[in-house]
Structure formats: C-alpha cells, structure tokens
Amino acid sequence: MKPTVIRNGRLLCPAHGLDQTGDLYLADGNIVAINEAPAGFVAEREIDATGLLVMPGLVDLSARLREPGFEYKATLASEMAAAVAGGVTSVVCPPDTDPPLDEPGLVTMLRQRARNLDLARVYPVGALTKGLNGEDLTELAELRDAGCVAFSQANHPIVNLQVLYRAMQYAATFDIELRLRAQEPTLAGDGVAHDGEYASRLGLTGIPVIAETVAINTITELMRVTGARVHLRLVSSAAGLALVRQAKSDGLPLTCDISINHLHLADIDIGYFDSLFRFDPPLRSVRDREAIHTALLDGTIDAICSDHTPVDDDAKLVPFAEAEAGATGLELLLPLTLSWADAHKVPLHLALARITTAPAAMLGFEASLRPGCRADLALVDLDDYWMVTPAALKSQGKNTPFNGREVRGKVKYTLVKGKVVYTA
Amino acid sequence: MKNPQLDANKALIHLLSTEGLPRAVLEQILDRAAEYVTEMEQGHKKFPVLPGKSVFNLFFENSTRTRTTFEIAAKRLSADVINLNINASSTAKGETLLDTIHNLEAMGADLFVVRHAQSGAAHLISQHVKPGIAVVNAGDGRHAHPTQALLDMYTIRHFKGDFTGLRVAIVGDILHSRVARSQIHALSTLGCPEIRVIAPKTLLPVGVEQLGVHVYHDMAAGLKDVDVVAMLRLQNERMSGAYLPSTQEFFKYYGLTADKLALARPDAIVMHPGPMNRGVEIDSAVADGHQAVILPQVTFGIAVRMAVMALVAENQARAVAHNKGYAA
C-alpha cells in the first residue's frame, strides 16, 4: 500500500472512546499515527474525509458467500464486493456451502480465492461434522491449522447429544471455539414461524421458545463439564437471552450474537405470508425484540451480525413454509445498526462496538483506530439517507424485508490493509 | 396493511380468508346465497351469471366433497368447469406453483378455486394472477377454509336467525383446523358474543384466546347452554406424534354423544364439516338425530359457493372495466 493520510475526518473509535476531528496516518497496512505525522512520513495518497465518519471496518460474524456450490445464488466475487460496499472489512463465513467446509483443501481454496479478490478479509468457520451430518467429527485441529477460526453446524442440527458432548470435549482439548445454534431440533420440528398468536392466526407451524431455552440449558450444562468455549449464533428470545445472561454471570466462556433482522423485525411483520420475512430462527414476538435491545445494551449480546444469506427469487416465490429462510444483509449491517442506535438513543460508539470491536475481539484482533492496529477502515457519510432497493445493492442476493425502507449512513470509502478497496 | 381480498371500494375480489372481511361483505355473501337457495327450492337449477367463464378447480390436496360442491356451484352459474387434481409430489418434481398458475392463465382461466396443503398458498396465488382473475380459497394448510365457514354461518343464520345472542362451541382438533379458524373470525365479525373452543391442550394453538374465544378442556362445562355445536373432523394421523393416545379415549372425553349434547340448549343445532368419523368425534345417534343440521349444511354449501364465485367474478369484472375507463 501507499503511505496514506485521511484528512479532517470525524475519527471515531469504539474501542477507546475517541471521537474527534483529525487526521489518520496509514503505512504498511497499519494505522501509524493520529493527527501528528510520524517522523519522515511522506503521504503518497491523501483522502479528504471532511464530513465523514472514520471508523474501524465492520466485522461481520456471519455472512454466506455461497461458494462453492450455490453460485446461482451468489458468488464470492459478488459478495465480497457487497461486503466492502457495506464497509465490512472482515467476513466470517459459515460452513454450509456445497460441499460444506469439512476438509482442509476446501478451506485453503476458499481463502486463496478470497485473497486473489483482494477485497475484504475472509474468516472461514469449519464444519463441525462431516457433511454437517451431525454425527461424525471433522478433523478440527487440521481444519484450524488450515485457517478455520471456529466450528459450527450452520443451521444443521446435532440430534444426538452424545455427539455434541464429545465435540465439545474434543474442541476444548485444542481450545477451539464452537459456534452453535441454540435450537433443539426435536422441539423445533417442522416449524416455520414463532409459536405465538400470529402464527396461530396464519396457521403456520410454530417453533416454540422452549426449543431455544432447552438447547441453551443443554449447551451450558455441557460447557460446565467440558470447559468448551461456545459462541451462540442468533439467539432469538427473551427467555433465551435471560439464560445467556445467567450463564455469563456464572463465568462460562459464552458469547452470543443476533442479526440485524431480529433487531428490527417481529413475527407480526410477516403480514400476509410474506416469505421475505422467513428466517431461521424465526422472527419472534415484539416483546422478544425488546429483550434483544436490552441485552445489547447490557452486554448480554456481544455482537450484531448481518446473517447475510443471498437467496434466489425462485426460492422465495413459493408458499411461506416452503420458502428458503434468510435475507441479504452485508450492505445493511451498518445502516440498520445506525437506525437502531438512532431509535433507541444509543451512543454511537456503543452501537458501533457491536459490529467492530466486539466481534473482532472474538476473532483475536483489535478493531481500533489506535496506532499499530490494522488499517481496515470505513469512511461513512452519516447524513446520507438512501433507499434500500435491489438496484442499490451490490450483492447478488436482492431478497430483503427492508426493501423500500429509507436508511441512514452510506459508506464512501472502504480500506483494507490501508488500501482503498471501495469508493462510492 | 391493505386487505388483499378487497378492492379500493371494499368490494370482494378474492376470497382468501374470513379474517378482516367487513360484516357487510359477509352479509352480502349470505344474502346472495339466500336468494339462490330460494330460487333453487323453486326448482331453478341454472343461473346465467358466469356464461363463458372458465372456473379452474385446482386441488393440490385431495378432496372429493369440496371439489364436487364447487363444481356443482360453478355449473349452476353456467360456467365451464375444469377440474385439476395436482399431486403435490408432481409439483415437487419440477413445476412451481406459480408456473402452474401462469400456464392455466394462458389457457384462459377466469377464476381459480384452490386447495393447497400450505398455509398462505391462496394468498400467494392471488398476488401473482393477472388483473381480472379471481381466487377462491378452498382450504390452505391450517390457515383458512372460508367457504366452509360461510356455509356454517349461513346454516346458523338459517336456524337461529341472528348471531347476537348466541353461544357457539367449536369442538375437537382446533390446532390443525382451518375450518375452526375461519369460523372464529366469521362468528366474531357477525357479532356472536360467546365463542368457545373445546379441546385437549395438545390440539389447541398457542394464544388461541387472542382470537377472541373462551377455552374449555372439559366437554360438560364447554357445552353447557350453547346454541350451536360445531364439531371438527379428527384426522387419523393425530394418533401419531403424541397429540392423542387413541381414538377411543378421544371419543370418550371429546366425542359428541346424546348425553353430552343434553347439556346444551334443548334447541341447539349440531354441525359438522364432513366427512364424519362416526364413533370418533360424533356418535351416530347424534349425527342422525333431530338436532343435526349436517345435510342442510351440504345443500347450503352449494348456494354459498355460488354466491362467492358470482360476487368475486362480478367485482373483478367491474374493477377491470373501471381500469379500462381510466386507460381510455
């Protein structure tokens, strides 16, 4: 990269509370100084950030890139372009590709292809079981050495608790983190919506909250005896969050996230069977959504992710229960986090910490403007309001329940390793 | 949110659910059905309402009874009727639901009568058909069966005159029943002050009270002093999946027998959407007894389905003419 100076931006660092107008100096892929140029620094590139927020790049804990196997839904190239357009500089991708990421060669190939694109950084999550079958462990240590940052089943269940128990014992042996969905499959059954009054009204099969709470209780009990580190993906209910809060206060090495969809939407938004509102876990009640807001503020929820899932139109133009779950989200992670902060008067640095500092810490690096840290940055015009439309999104996935909504915050530049990878 | 069944003038253009329909629309359907009943009693069997129109009976789920009544109703309105039984597995092999619909549109369909195993299927179709084509829901998953509920309302009105002083009990598998949901919404809208549901806890949907019903688990308490007993069909597959231990036990506690019916008002009527499982949800003595109105329900069902198809077709035609007027 060329030595670069970002001039006159609003430097906001959620990690150490910095919020001031100034200049940021970048060299060798890192931030080297704030305001005062280091001795001998000669800028070869200058970016005028007047009127822009300069913040660490977003870290998205769950974004499906769809390669290999689902190129008709999205490609690595299209989704990495979407990531940097959304200010996302680090992308954690779940293993539910086809084939799933259950062999070191697949992981190596994915990382190599991502490196060749030279946009955002990619952090693969390996499959916990072969083919995500829920039965046979993958080579966790080998896969970790190939670059997997953690292991998960994506949305595939482990029915046999003996398998989960041993997976946690084995992972704890190597201090490997597991990312688990908290959903007891036998209680979730063939449900497609939150088991509440609205699903009853629509005649949709429900997934009860107890599917989540029973699973969290099981996982935390197994954590106590195995010592495994666990990150719970997409906790959806008030009762589930109360259990996470308790487990954390008991000192268990437990973290969790939620998605932008569950941050903003509830079951009643399904309206007349709108399949764009089909999610896994399902959108829960308004009361559950309120609990998500509280849990974000008190730190029970560590991070907000996009749970980016590009789905082709054909998979949505079917009856609700047959529709594929998920929505596109990489380019909405920042604006929808900002909308939440605005609506609930959450201080900006606290809100942004949930999509930068906190998820970065889980990946073992510091997302910060401090000298010495990675020059992975997003330059954002907070006063740019824009309409979510298919044409406004770079992702190949155009499916989003936020279509037609006006959102705040447009990324103008994205830098990875000090290099500009996106300009609006 | 705009009700997709109504046009800008609140006229019925599709019938998808009884939920959210104004009382005036429900009464309009019942009144129109009453006219057909009167005329048919005088021997009229053919009405020149839909001549040259093509009604497609699109059944993705098996049903002989409902399909036949729709067929008879459409023929009495002078429409051409095409029956299609589309096995769900053949759609799974390739053609999507909407591809099927668009193909049939191309063959000149004017009105689709749709039954589908998935809740919301009729809504989906109504959102994607061309302007001028009406959709009538003949049952979607557990969601709605509006023509059944409307014929039930017709039957109640016929025998009881009015809804505003009635106690109605709906008995049986509420959880899986599209009939029950549609009955509850229709009864509420028509002013019925007390709707009861009677079932074991495994056969009640979460939050059913919020639909405006009183929940009973005991038949004796639930049937006390009711004016109408609406029985539901119990599917055999409920014996698996731990909903119920056996049909015998269900009949003992929730089957309608003469003894239990005696707790209701002496002039109470007994309805059933058919086909009945005698000895499972209803005893033969009751099914064939003087309080049963199960066969009149079938007769009224033809008139109600005629009324629904006539109204949606007329309103669609008016909407299309109106839009053409704008275009010109």
Boltz contact constraints between the chains, C-beta under 6 A:
constraints:
  - contact:
      token1: [A, 195]
      token2: [B, 206]
      max_distance: 6.0
  - contact:
      token1: [A, 196]
      token2: [B, 206]
      max_distance: 6.0
  - contact:
      token1: [A, 196]
      token2: [B, 207]
      max_distance: 6.0
  - contact:
      token1: [A, 197]
      token2: [B, 207]
      max_distance: 6.0
  - contact:
      token1: [A, 197]
      token2: [B, 210]
      max_distance: 6.0
  - contact:
      token1: [A, 200]
      token2: [B, 205]
      max_distance: 6.0
  - contact:
      token1: [A, 200]
      token2: [B, 206]
      max_distance: 6.0
  - contact:
      token1: [A, 200]
      token2: [B, 207]
      max_distance: 6.0
  - contact:
      token1: [A, 202]
      token2: [B, 119]
      max_distance: 6.0
  - contact:
      token1: [A, 202]
      token2: [B, 143]
      max_distance: 6.0
  - contact:
      token1: [A, 203]
      token2: [B, 119]
      max_distance: 6.0
  - contact:
      token1: [A, 203]
      token2: [B, 141]
      max_distance: 6.0
  - contact:
      token1: [A, 203]
      token2: [B, 142]
      max_distance: 6.0
  - contact:
      token1: [A, 203]
      token2: [B, 143]
      max_distance: 6.0
  - contact:
      token1: [A, 204]
      token2: [B, 119]
      max_distance: 6.0
  - contact:
      token1: [A, 271]
      token2: [B, 1]
      max_distance: 6.0
  - contact:
      token1: [A, 272]
      token2: [B, 4]
      max_distance: 6.0
  - contact:
      token1: [A, 272]
      token2: [B, 123]
      max_distance: 6.0
  - contact:
      token1: [A, 273]
      token2: [B, 120]
      max_distance: 6.0
  - contact:
      token1: [A, 273]
      token2: [B, 123]
      max_distance: 6.0
  - contact:
      token1: [A, 317]
      token2: [B, 98]
      max_distance: 6.0
  - contact:
      token1: [A, 319]
      token2: [B, 118]
      max_distance: 6.0
  - contact:
      token1: [A, 319]
      token2: [B, 120]
      max_distance: 6.0
  - contact:
      token1: [A, 319]
      token2: [B, 121]
      max_distance: 6.0
  - contact:
      token1: [A, 319]
      token2: [B, 124]
      max_distance: 6.0
  - contact:
      token1: [A, 320]
      token2: [B, 120]
      max_distance: 6.0
  - contact:
      token1: [A, 321]
      token2: [B, 118]
      max_distance: 6.0
